[in-house]
Structures are given as structure tokens and as C-alpha cells.
């Protein structure tokens, strides 16, 4: 299951991790966010132990949203060694996420 990241645990769970992290910035009211939700869950199972796959609810974590300049959702950031290495904005097919993950692993 995809992890739930917050303003409180993002530093230790994502930025301090030595693994690639795929973070879905989303909101409950966002239709495209709900559409890619099952894909994010699938990827969290498929890459379990290899990639941190998680979600940040932008309504509940405004600090992270501001820090990373999230203006449109869904926004998926790929973070490695504390740095954003790639980004996707908007609903995407699963293969787009897989391609980004594989290119940064």
C-alpha cells in the first residue's frame, strides 16, 4: 500500500532515504487524482522494498505543497538523495510512471 507522507514525516521517510521515492501530490476532490490512485497503489506493491511510493494530500500538508511549488494536481515528483530528479503533472498511463521509475533506479 502506498505510504501517506506528511509535513511531519517527509524529511525522514523521503529526503533521508537512499531509495528513489515516487510521491503523488493529490486531493480527495480531484478527479484525475482519484483516477491514478489505483495505479499508484499497484506501483507501491510492484516496487515494494525497491522504491518508496507514497502520497501527499495537498489539503492536509500545505507546507510541502508550497515547498515543492505544487500548483496543479496530480503532480508526481521523483525524489532521489533528497533532490527532485523528475516530475509528471496530470493523469498519466501506468507506463509513464514505470518509465520514470526505471530510468532513475
N, C-alpha and C positions, 0 to 999 in steps of 0.2 A: 504494500500500500504506500502511496506517495506520502512523504512526511509533510507535516504542517510547519512551515517556518514562520517565525515572528520577529518583531523588532528585538525581542529578548534573546532568542537563541540563534539568530542568523550568523553572528560572529563566530561562535564555537562550532556550529553544525556545518556551515558552508565555507566561510572565509578561512577558517583554520584547517579545513580538511585538505588532505593531499590528493583526494579524488576529484574528478570532474563533477560539477553539480549542474543539473538542469532545473531551473526554477521557473515555475509558471506563476506569473503575477495575474491574478484573476479577481472576480467579484461574483457573488451569487446572482445578481441581477443581469449579468452579461450573458446573452445568448450564445455568442461564439465561444465564450469561456466554458460554458456548460457542454458545448458540442465537443471540445477537445479533452474534457475531463476524463472520459474513459480511455483515451489514447495515453494520457499522462499516467493513469493507473497501470495500463498494460506495460508501458516502458519501465515503470518502477519495479515491476515483477521481473521483466526480462533482463534488466541490468542490475538486479539486486546484488549488493556486495561489490559492484564494479563502478557504479555511478550513483551519486546522490540525486534522487529525483524527488522534487517536492514542490509545494505550492505556497504562495504568499497571498493572503486575502488583502487586497489593497485598502478596503474599507476599515479593516481592523489594524493595519500596520502602515499608517501614513508616513512614518519616518523612512522606512525602506523604500517606499514608492517615490518619495522626494529625492532621496539619496541617489537612486538609480535613474532618475528622470523619466519615470513611467508616466506617459501621457495618453497612451492608447492600450487597451487590453483586449484580448490576452496578449501579454508580452512575455516571451520566454527568453530568459538570459542563461547563457552557458558560462559558468564561472570555474576557473581553474587557478590554483595557487593564489586565491584572493583577488583575482582580476577577471573582469568580463572579457571573454575571448570570442564570443559570438552572440547573436541576438536574432530572434524571429518575432515578428509582430503580426497578429491576426491569426485566425484559424488556419491551420495547415494540415496537410495529409501526414499520416504517421511517418511515411518515408522521409519527409523533410527533417523531422526530429532525429531519426535514425542516422541520416547522413551527417548531420551536425555532430551528434554524439561520437560516431565512429571517427570523424576527422580530428577530434580533439582528445581521444583516449590515449 
